[in-house]
């Protein structure tokens, strides 16, 4: 049974298998889900009982037209219906955006939601992928992104805020500046599917600004916010011309009866929805603190309802995923099949504390337990387009310029891609220094890390060092040989330039070439200084952290604390987004100032 369950992951591409598929291959009981980013507190049990009581009518009869359901939602959100198009999930809307509005090329930071790369490539468009760097905590620098778009000549730009899978957040004023600087593009899409879970500022949505601009679409999810992925409903907001163009292509009954029933229920349950979002934000802080206490595990700051974590050196994500599922009945999202990520990263959905304790216990057993086979091991590349994460970005960006399926086929045939400019060097994502022999890391009686894998990169908790510079590691003295180990004289050891670091022994491995900066911009409407990064997004100078686990609230090298991202002191909660009062319906669109 275990082999049947884990084999489902190997048959998928950019997504995990569905919960229904996993349940069918198990004993009929699904695992604890840390994979699918749902809201665990909404709908309420009473709402589920109401839907169950009306199930016969819901599934027997046709729903109302999409216009009727959209009008009800717009009344709730106080949005003009002519500026809104509702779809059968955000994926349907992304598909129509690609078919109708993306003519030749699309730029998107990676890693991100897979449909933003896969959909345009499937229709033969060029996808210019802007790699988010691990050294910067996967933060998106909008000024560099704008330069990248100008250098590539891209016609459509996408921003996901917060981003999936890392939860990175951009402040509203910075996105508005970016939208204005990209006013000459065919389209700018701001995907706000997870914005309801953010508490970094009071009104982070840009829907009001989108309705006033001719080339901006804001995409929003309902399934993620309401914990109802199975219903498949979401919406976009744009000026009437753009929204109407998409809406005119949608089938009259593209929304199902469950979606209609939920939309017409929502006005009576605004207070419960507000409380659910507040609880998810509290759980996110608690879960981040518990995971940060695990040795070698890096937790990146997030404004979504999930956390992006990097596993300790030597741990391979697919092994961790399979063992968590088969031994602990816990489903996690391993991110090796996400372009721009690798198998060292997991995305973990925020859940109640009782489930988080079970997650932490399972990770302790799998990562450090002495009674079980350890999950540590070198990362394996399978040679497929999605398996190796960062390497996939280099291949698609540098060789084919993300020229869709046809570009990949041409590359494989040795024919090249006609009509495409040579791609500038986009970097290798996460360059590592040459491996330095080091003793096995003691993880408290658990799984030792192989010496060859113990590279000091300055990128994780409990691993001090300077990024990109190999650090000399003192060899341990055996107990039966108390004689001191002779120390090499730095002046007598040849040190390769330009990094004058004394080496105890010559390093036989070649040092990887660091990532090259993006090519200079030939034609940019605004200098990089026109996009000042928000103060909360600036990465402060890093000080080598002490050895051992990363304490809660302390960032790993290159990361930020949650308090720094939220711009608070880390103790007080930021106000919830867009509530009119305990009995009022929440305003996901941020339209509180509209009469």
C-alpha positions as CSV (number, residue, x, y, z in Angstrom):
1,X,0.0,0.0,0.0
2,X,2.8,2.4,0.9
3,X,4.5,1.9,-2.5
4,X,1.1,2.5,-4.3
5,X,0.7,5.8,-2.4
6,X,4.2,7.2,-2.9
7,X,4.1,6.2,-6.6
8,X,1.3,8.7,-7.2
9,X,3.8,11.5,-6.7
10,X,6.1,10.2,-9.4
11,X,3.3,10.3,-12.0
12,X,2.5,14.0,-11.4
13,X,4.3,17.0,-12.9
14,X,3.9,20.4,-11.2
15,X,1.3,19.3,-8.6
16,X,0.9,16.7,-5.9
17,X,-1.7,14.0,-6.4
18,X,-5.3,14.8,-5.3
19,X,-6.5,13.9,-1.9
20,X,-9.1,11.7,-3.5
21,X,-6.4,9.7,-5.3
22,X,-4.4,9.3,-2.0
23,X,-7.4,8.2,-0.1
24,X,-8.3,5.6,-2.8
25,X,-4.8,4.1,-2.5
26,X,-4.8,4.0,1.3
27,X,-7.2,2.4,3.7
28,X,-9.9,5.0,3.0
29,X,-8.7,7.5,5.5
30,X,-6.8,10.5,4.2
31,X,-3.6,11.9,5.8
32,X,-3.2,15.1,7.8
33,X,-3.0,17.6,5.0
34,X,-0.1,20.1,5.1
35,X,0.0,20.2,1.3
36,X,-3.2,21.8,0.0
37,X,-3.4,25.5,1.1
38,X,-6.9,25.6,2.6
39,X,-8.4,27.7,5.3
40,X,-9.0,25.1,8.1
41,X,-11.5,27.2,10.0
42,X,-14.0,28.1,7.3
43,X,-16.7,27.2,6.4
44,X,-17.9,26.6,9.9
45,X,-19.5,23.2,10.9
46,X,-22.9,24.9,10.9
47,X,-22.3,25.9,7.3
48,X,-21.3,22.4,6.3
49,X,-24.5,21.1,7.9
50,X,-26.6,23.5,6.0
51,X,-25.0,22.5,2.7
52,X,-25.4,18.8,3.6
53,X,-29.1,19.3,4.3
54,X,-29.6,20.9,0.9
55,X,-27.3,18.5,-1.0
56,X,-30.1,16.9,-3.0
57,X,-31.3,20.2,-4.5
58,X,-27.8,21.5,-5.0
59,X,-26.7,18.6,-7.2
60,X,-30.1,18.0,-8.9
61,X,-30.8,21.4,-10.5
62,X,-28.9,23.8,-12.8
63,X,-27.3,26.7,-11.1
64,X,-28.3,30.3,-11.9
65,X,-26.3,32.0,-14.7
66,X,-22.8,33.3,-14.0
67,X,-24.1,36.9,-14.2
68,X,-26.5,36.3,-11.3
69,X,-23.8,34.7,-9.1
70,X,-21.3,37.4,-10.0
71,X,-23.8,40.2,-9.2
72,X,-24.3,38.7,-5.7
73,X,-20.6,38.5,-5.1
74,X,-20.1,42.0,-6.3
75,X,-22.8,43.2,-4.0
76,X,-21.0,41.6,-1.1
77,X,-17.6,43.0,-2.1
78,X,-19.0,46.4,-3.2
79,X,-17.4,46.0,-6.7
80,X,-19.0,47.1,-10.0
81,X,-20.1,43.9,-11.8
82,X,-18.8,45.2,-15.1
83,X,-15.3,45.1,-13.7
84,X,-15.5,41.4,-12.5
85,X,-15.4,38.1,-14.2
86,X,-16.0,34.9,-12.2
87,X,-14.3,31.6,-13.2
88,X,-14.5,28.0,-12.4
89,X,-11.3,28.4,-10.3
90,X,-8.4,30.7,-10.9
91,X,-6.9,28.2,-13.3
92,X,-9.8,28.7,-15.8
93,X,-9.1,32.5,-15.6
94,X,-5.4,32.0,-16.1
95,X,-6.1,29.9,-19.2
96,X,-8.3,32.6,-20.8
97,X,-5.9,35.3,-19.9
98,X,-3.2,33.3,-21.8
99,X,-5.4,32.7,-24.8
100,X,-6.9,36.1,-25.1
101,X,-4.3,38.6,-23.8
102,X,-0.8,37.0,-24.0
103,X,0.4,37.4,-27.6
104,X,4.0,36.3,-27.6
105,X,5.8,36.5,-24.2
106,X,5.2,36.5,-20.5
107,X,7.6,37.3,-17.6
108,X,7.2,35.7,-14.2
109,X,9.4,35.3,-11.1
110,X,10.2,31.7,-10.2
111,X,9.5,29.7,-8.1
112,X,5.8,30.5,-8.3
113,X,2.4,28.9,-9.0
114,X,3.1,26.4,-11.8
115,X,0.2,27.5,-14.1
116,X,1.9,30.8,-14.7
117,X,4.8,29.1,-16.4
118,X,3.1,25.9,-17.7
119,X,0.0,27.5,-19.3
120,X,1.8,29.9,-21.7
121,X,4.5,27.4,-22.6
122,X,1.8,24.9,-23.5
123,X,0.5,27.3,-26.1
124,X,3.9,28.1,-27.5
125,X,4.5,31.4,-25.8
126,X,8.0,32.6,-24.6
127,X,8.2,32.6,-20.8
128,X,10.9,34.8,-19.4
129,X,11.6,33.4,-15.9
130,X,13.2,35.7,-13.4
131,X,14.9,33.6,-10.7
132,X,14.3,34.6,-7.1
133,X,17.5,34.1,-5.2
134,X,17.7,32.0,-2.0
135,X,20.5,34.3,-0.7
136,X,17.9,37.1,-0.6
137,X,15.2,35.1,1.1
138,X,13.4,34.7,-2.3
139,X,12.4,38.3,-2.1
140,X,11.3,39.9,-5.4
141,X,13.2,43.1,-6.2
142,X,10.7,45.0,-8.4
143,X,13.5,47.3,-9.8
144,X,15.6,44.4,-11.0
145,X,12.4,42.6,-12.3
146,X,11.6,45.7,-14.3
147,X,15.1,45.8,-15.8
148,X,14.8,42.1,-16.7
149,X,11.5,42.7,-18.5
150,X,13.0,45.6,-20.5
151,X,16.1,43.6,-21.4
152,X,14.0,40.7,-22.6
153,X,11.4,42.8,-24.4
154,X,8.6,40.9,-22.6
155,X,5.0,42.0,-23.3
156,X,3.2,40.6,-20.2
157,X,4.3,40.7,-16.6
158,X,3.0,38.6,-13.7
159,X,3.4,39.3,-9.9
160,X,2.0,36.9,-7.3
161,X,1.4,38.6,-3.9
162,X,2.0,36.8,-1.7
163,X,4.0,34.5,-3.8
164,X,3.5,30.7,-3.8
165,X,5.4,28.7,-2.5
166,X,7.6,31.1,-0.4
167,X,4.9,33.5,0.9
168,X,6.9,36.6,-0.1
169,X,5.0,39.9,0.2
170,X,5.2,43.2,-1.7
171,X,3.7,46.4,-0.3
172,X,0.9,48.1,-2.2
173,X,2.7,51.3,-3.0
174,X,5.6,49.4,-4.6
175,X,3.2,47.3,-6.8
176,X,1.4,50.5,-7.9
177,X,4.7,52.1,-8.9
178,X,5.5,48.9,-10.9
179,X,2.1,49.0,-12.6
180,X,2.6,52.5,-13.7
181,X,6.2,51.9,-15.0
182,X,4.9,49.0,-17.1
183,X,2.0,51.0,-18.5
184,X,3.2,50.3,-22.1
185,X,3.1,46.5,-21.7
186,X,0.2,44.5,-23.1
187,X,-0.8,43.3,-19.7
188,X,0.3,43.3,-16.0
189,X,-1.3,40.6,-13.8
190,X,-1.3,40.8,-10.0
191,X,-2.2,37.4,-8.6
192,X,-3.7,38.0,-5.1
193,X,-4.9,34.5,-4.5
194,X,-3.5,34.4,-1.0
195,X,-3.7,38.0,0.0
196,X,-6.5,37.5,2.5
197,X,-4.1,35.8,4.8
198,X,-1.6,38.7,4.9
199,X,-1.4,41.1,7.8
200,X,1.6,43.3,6.7
201,X,-0.6,46.3,6.0
202,X,-4.3,47.2,6.4
203,X,-5.3,47.5,2.7
204,X,-2.8,45.6,0.6
205,X,-5.0,44.9,-2.5
206,X,-4.6,46.9,-5.7
207,X,-8.0,46.2,-7.1
208,X,-9.1,49.8,-7.0
209,X,-6.0,50.8,-9.0
210,X,-6.5,48.0,-11.4
211,X,-10.0,49.2,-12.4
212,X,-8.5,52.6,-13.4
213,X,-5.8,51.2,-15.6
214,X,-6.2,49.9,-19.1
215,X,-3.7,47.0,-18.9
216,X,-4.0,45.6,-15.3
217,X,-5.8,42.5,-14.1
218,X,-6.0,41.4,-10.4
219,X,-6.7,37.7,-9.9
220,X,-8.3,36.6,-6.6
221,X,-9.3,33.2,-5.2
222,X,-12.4,32.1,-3.3
223,X,-11.6,28.5,-2.8
224,X,-8.3,29.2,-1.0
225,X,-9.8,31.9,1.3
226,X,-12.9,29.9,2.1
227,X,-11.3,26.5,2.4
228,X,-13.3,25.1,-0.5
229,X,-10.9,24.1,-3.3
230,X,-13.3,21.5,-4.5
231,X,-16.0,24.0,-5.5
232,X,-13.6,25.7,-8.0
233,X,-14.5,29.4,-8.0
234,X,-12.5,32.6,-8.2
235,X,-12.7,36.0,-9.9
236,X,-10.7,38.7,-11.6
237,X,-11.0,42.5,-11.4
238,X,-10.0,44.8,-14.2
239,X,-11.3,47.8,-16.2
240,X,-14.7,47.1,-17.9
241,X,-13.1,46.5,-21.3
242,X,-10.6,43.9,-20.1
243,X,-13.0,42.2,-17.7
244,X,-15.7,42.1,-20.3
245,X,-13.4,40.5,-22.9
246,X,-12.7,37.6,-20.6
247,X,-16.3,37.4,-19.4
248,X,-17.6,37.2,-22.9
249,X,-15.7,34.0,-23.5
250,X,-16.9,32.2,-20.4
251,X,-19.8,29.7,-20.7
252,X,-23.1,30.8,-19.3
253,X,-23.1,28.1,-16.6
254,X,-19.4,27.9,-15.9
255,X,-20.2,28.2,-12.1
256,X,-21.7,25.2,-10.4
257,X,-24.5,25.0,-7.9
258,X,-22.2,24.6,-4.9
259,X,-20.5,27.9,-5.8
260,X,-23.9,29.6,-6.1
261,X,-25.0,28.2,-2.7
262,X,-21.8,29.3,-0.9
263,X,-21.8,32.8,-2.5
264,X,-25.4,33.4,-1.3
265,X,-24.6,32.1,2.2
266,X,-21.6,34.3,2.7
267,X,-23.4,37.5,3.7
268,X,-24.6,35.8,6.9
269,X,-21.2,34.6,8.0
270,X,-18.8,37.6,7.7
271,X,-17.9,37.5,11.4
272,X,-16.9,33.8,11.3
273,X,-14.8,34.4,8.2
274,X,-13.0,37.3,9.9
275,X,-12.2,35.1,12.9
276,X,-10.9,32.3,10.6
277,X,-8.4,34.6,9.0
278,X,-7.3,36.0,12.4
279,X,-6.7,32.5,13.6
280,X,-4.7,31.4,10.6
281,X,-2.4,34.4,11.1
282,X,-1.9,33.4,14.7
283,X,-1.3,29.8,13.8
284,X,1.3,30.9,11.2
285,X,3.4,32.7,13.8
286,X,3.2,29.7,16.2
287,X,4.0,27.2,13.5
288,X,7.0,29.2,12.3
289,X,8.4,29.3,15.8
290,X,8.0,25.6,16.3
291,X,9.6,24.7,13.0
292,X,12.5,27.2,13.5
293,X,13.5,25.2,16.6
294,X,14.4,22.2,14.5
295,X,18.2,22.0,13.9
296,X,19.3,23.0,10.4
297,X,15.7,23.8,9.2
298,X,15.3,27.2,7.7
299,X,11.9,28.8,7.8
300,X,11.3,31.7,5.4
301,X,8.9,34.6,6.3
302,X,5.5,34.2,4.8
303,X,2.3,36.3,4.4
304,X,0.3,33.3,3.0
305,X,-1.3,30.5,4.8
306,X,1.8,28.3,4.3
307,X,5.5,28.3,5.1
308,X,8.4,27.6,2.8
309,X,11.2,25.7,4.6
310,X,14.6,24.4,3.6
311,X,15.6,21.0,4.9
312,X,18.9,20.4,6.7
313,X,22.0,19.7,4.5
314,X,21.9,16.1,3.3
315,X,18.1,15.6,3.7
316,X,16.3,14.8,0.4
317,X,12.8,16.1,0.1
318,X,11.2,13.2,-1.7
319,X,12.5,10.8,0.9
320,X,11.2,13.1,3.7
321,X,7.8,13.4,1.9
322,X,7.4,9.6,1.4
323,X,8.4,8.7,4.9
324,X,6.2,11.4,6.5
325,X,3.2,10.0,4.5
326,X,3.8,6.3,5.0
327,X,5.1,6.3,8.6
328,X,3.2,9.3,10.0
329,X,0.2,9.8,7.7
330,X,1.2,13.4,7.1
331,X,1.1,14.9,3.6
332,X,3.7,17.6,2.8
333,X,4.4,19.5,-0.4
334,X,7.9,18.7,-1.7
335,X,9.0,21.4,-4.1
336,X,11.5,19.7,-6.3
337,X,9.1,19.8,-9.3
338,X,8.6,23.6,-9.0
339,X,10.8,25.6,-11.4
340,X,13.2,27.6,-9.4
341,X,13.1,25.4,-6.3
342,X,14.7,22.0,-5.5
343,X,14.0,18.9,-3.4
344,X,15.6,20.6,-0.4
345,X,12.5,22.7,0.0
346,X,9.0,21.9,1.4
347,X,5.9,24.1,1.5
348,X,3.9,23.4,4.6
349,X,0.3,24.7,5.0
350,X,-0.6,26.5,8.2
351,X,-2.8,24.3,10.4
352,X,-4.0,24.2,14.0
353,X,-1.5,23.7,16.8
354,X,-2.5,20.1,17.5
355,X,-1.6,19.2,13.9
356,X,1.6,21.2,14.0
357,X,2.8,19.2,17.0
358,X,2.2,16.0,15.1
359,X,4.1,17.5,12.1
360,X,7.1,18.5,14.2
361,X,7.2,15.1,15.9
362,X,7.2,13.4,12.5
363,X,10.0,15.6,11.2
364,X,12.1,14.9,14.2
365,X,11.7,11.2,13.7
366,X,12.4,11.3,9.9
367,X,15.3,13.9,10.0
368,X,17.1,13.0,13.3
369,X,15.6,9.8,14.7
370,X,18.2,7.1,15.6
371,X,15.9,4.1,15.4
372,X,15.0,4.6,11.8
373,X,16.8,4.9,8.5
374,X,17.7,8.5,8.0
375,X,16.4,10.6,5.2
376,X,19.8,12.3,4.5
377,X,21.4,11.7,1.2
378,X,22.6,13.6,-1.9
379,X,19.9,15.3,-4.0
380,X,19.2,13.2,-7.1
381,X,18.4,14.6,-10.5
382,X,16.2,12.5,-12.7
383,X,16.9,14.3,-15.9
384,X,13.3,15.5,-16.5
385,X,12.4,19.1,-17.1
386,X,11.0,19.6,-13.6
387,X,13.0,17.5,-11.3
388,X,16.1,19.5,-10.4
389,X,14.5,22.8,-9.6
390,X,17.2,25.5,-10.1
391,X,18.8,23.6,-12.9
392,X,15.5,23.6,-14.7
393,X,15.5,27.4,-14.5
394,X,18.9,27.6,-16.0
395,X,18.1,25.3,-18.9
396,X,14.8,27.0,-19.8
397,X,15.9,30.6,-19.3
398,X,19.4,30.3,-20.8
399,X,18.9,27.8,-23.6
400,X,15.4,28.2,-24.8
401,X,14.4,31.5,-23.3
402,X,11.3,29.8,-22.0
403,X,10.0,29.4,-25.5
404,X,7.2,27.0,-24.6
405,X,6.9,23.4,-25.7
406,X,7.9,24.1,-29.2
407,X,11.1,25.8,-28.1
408,X,12.0,22.8,-25.9
409,X,11.4,20.4,-28.8
410,X,13.5,22.6,-31.1
411,X,16.3,22.6,-28.5
412,X,16.2,18.9,-28.1
413,X,16.4,18.4,-31.9
414,X,19.4,20.7,-32.1
415,X,17.6,23.1,-34.3
416,X,17.5,26.1,-31.9
417,X,14.6,28.5,-31.6
418,X,14.2,30.8,-34.6
419,X,13.4,34.4,-33.9
420,X,14.4,34.4,-30.3
421,X,17.1,36.7,-28.9
422,X,19.9,35.1,-27.0
423,X,19.0,35.0,-23.3
424,X,21.2,37.0,-20.9
425,X,22.7,35.1,-18.1
426,X,20.0,34.7,-15.5
427,X,22.1,33.1,-12.8
428,X,22.2,29.6,-11.4
429,X,20.0,30.4,-8.4
430,X,22.0,29.0,-5.5
431,X,25.8,28.7,-6.3
432,X,27.7,26.7,-3.7
433,X,31.4,26.9,-2.8
434,X,33.6,23.9,-3.2
435,X,32.9,21.1,-0.8
436,X,35.2,21.1,2.2
437,X,35.8,17.8,4.1
438,X,34.1,18.2,7.5
439,X,33.1,16.0,10.3
440,X,29.7,14.5,10.6
441,X,27.2,16.9,12.2
442,X,25.9,15.6,15.5
443,X,22.2,16.2,15.5
444,X,21.5,14.9,19.0
445,X,22.0,11.2,18.5
446,X,20.1,11.1,15.3
447,X,21.1,10.9,11.7
448,X,24.7,12.0,10.9
449,X,25.2,14.1,7.9
450,X,27.9,12.7,5.5
451,X,31.2,14.6,5.7
452,X,31.1,15.3,2.0
453,X,27.8,17.1,2.3
454,X,28.8,19.3,5.2
455,X,29.5,22.4,3.2
456,X,29.5,25.7,5.1
457,X,27.6,28.0,2.9
458,X,26.2,30.5,5.3
459,X,22.7,29.7,4.2
460,X,21.2,27.7,7.0
461,X,20.5,27.7,10.8
462,X,23.4,26.6,12.9
463,X,25.9,26.9,10.0
464,X,27.9,30.1,10.4
465,X,30.1,31.2,7.5
466,X,30.5,33.7,4.8
467,X,28.3,33.1,1.7
468,X,30.2,31.8,-1.3
469,X,33.5,31.3,0.7
470,X,34.6,27.9,1.9
471,X,35.4,27.9,5.6
472,X,38.3,25.8,7.1
473,X,36.9,23.2,9.4
474,X,39.0,21.8,12.2
475,X,39.1,18.0,12.2
476,X,38.0,16.3,15.4
477,X,40.6,14.7,17.7
478,X,40.0,10.9,18.2
479,X,39.7,9.9,21.8
480,X,42.3,7.1,21.5
481,X,44.7,9.5,19.9
482,X,44.9,12.6,22.2
483,X,47.9,14.0,20.3
484,X,47.1,17.5,18.9
485,X,46.5,17.8,15.2
486,X,49.2,20.0,13.6
487,X,47.8,23.2,12.2
488,X,48.9,24.2,8.7
489,X,50.6,27.5,8.2
490,X,48.4,29.7,6.0
491,X,51.4,31.4,4.2
492,X,52.6,28.0,3.0
493,X,49.4,26.8,1.5
494,X,48.6,28.1,-2.0
495,X,45.3,29.9,-2.0
496,X,43.5,30.5,-5.3
497,X,42.7,34.1,-6.1
498,X,40.7,36.3,-5.7
499,X,39.5,34.8,-2.4
500,X,42.5,34.9,0.0
501,X,41.2,32.4,2.5
502,X,43.7,30.0,4.1
503,X,43.0,26.4,3.4
504,X,44.2,23.6,5.6
505,X,44.4,21.3,2.6
506,X,44.1,21.9,-1.1
507,X,40.5,21.7,-2.3
508,X,40.3,19.2,-5.1
509,X,36.8,20.0,-6.2
510,X,36.3,22.8,-8.8
511,X,34.6,25.9,-7.5
512,X,31.3,26.7,-9.3
513,X,31.1,29.9,-11.1
514,X,28.9,32.5,-9.3
515,X,25.8,33.7,-10.9
516,X,26.3,36.5,-13.5
517,X,24.4,39.7,-13.1
518,X,21.6,40.5,-15.5
519,X,22.6,42.3,-18.7
520,X,22.4,46.1,-18.5
521,X,19.1,47.6,-19.7
522,X,19.3,49.3,-23.1
523,X,15.9,50.9,-22.9
524,X,14.3,51.4,-19.5
525,X,11.6,54.0,-18.9
526,X,12.5,54.5,-15.3
527,X,15.8,53.9,-13.5
528,X,16.1,51.2,-10.9
529,X,16.0,53.9,-8.2
530,X,12.4,54.6,-9.2
531,X,11.4,51.4,-7.5
532,X,12.6,51.7,-4.0
533,X,12.0,48.5,-2.1
534,X,9.8,48.8,0.9
535,X,11.7,49.3,4.1
536,X,10.3,46.0,5.5
537,X,11.7,44.2,2.4
538,X,15.3,45.4,2.8
539,X,17.6,42.6,3.9
540,X,19.7,43.8,6.8
541,X,23.4,43.1,7.0
542,X,23.8,39.6,8.3
543,X,25.9,38.5,11.3
544,X,27.0,34.9,11.4
545,X,24.4,33.1,13.6
546,X,25.5,31.0,16.6
547,X,25.8,27.3,16.2
548,X,22.8,25.2,17.0
549,X,19.1,25.6,16.2
550,X,17.7,28.9,14.9
551,X,15.7,30.5,17.8
552,X,12.1,31.5,16.9
553,X,12.0,35.0,15.4
554,X,15.6,34.9,14.3
555,X,16.2,34.7,10.5
556,X,18.5,32.3,8.8
557,X,21.2,33.9,6.8
558,X,19.6,35.9,4.0
559,X,16.1,35.7,5.5
560,X,13.9,38.1,7.5
561,X,11.9,37.6,10.6
562,X,8.1,37.7,10.4
563,X,8.2,41.0,12.3
564,X,10.5,42.6,9.8
565,X,8.2,41.6,7.0
566,X,5.1,42.8,8.8
567,X,6.9,46.0,9.9
568,X,5.8,45.5,13.5
569,X,7.7,44.8,16.7
570,X,6.8,41.1,16.4
571,X,4.6,41.2,19.5
572,X,1.4,43.1,18.4
573,X,-0.8,41.8,15.7
574,X,-1.4,44.0,12.7
575,X,-5.1,44.9,12.1
576,X,-7.1,42.5,10.0
577,X,-7.8,43.4,6.4
578,X,-10.9,45.2,5.3
579,X,-13.4,44.5,8.1
580,X,-16.3,46.8,8.8
581,X,-17.3,45.4,12.2
582,X,-18.0,42.2,13.9
583,X,-21.3,41.7,12.1
584,X,-20.2,43.1,8.7
585,X,-19.0,41.1,5.8
586,X,-15.2,41.2,5.2
587,X,-14.1,43.1,2.1
588,X,-11.5,40.9,0.3
589,X,-11.2,43.5,-2.5
590,X,-10.1,46.3,-0.1
591,X,-13.0,48.5,-1.1
592,X,-13.9,50.0,2.3
593,X,-13.5,53.5,1.1
594,X,-16.1,53.1,-1.7
595,X,-19.5,54.5,-0.9
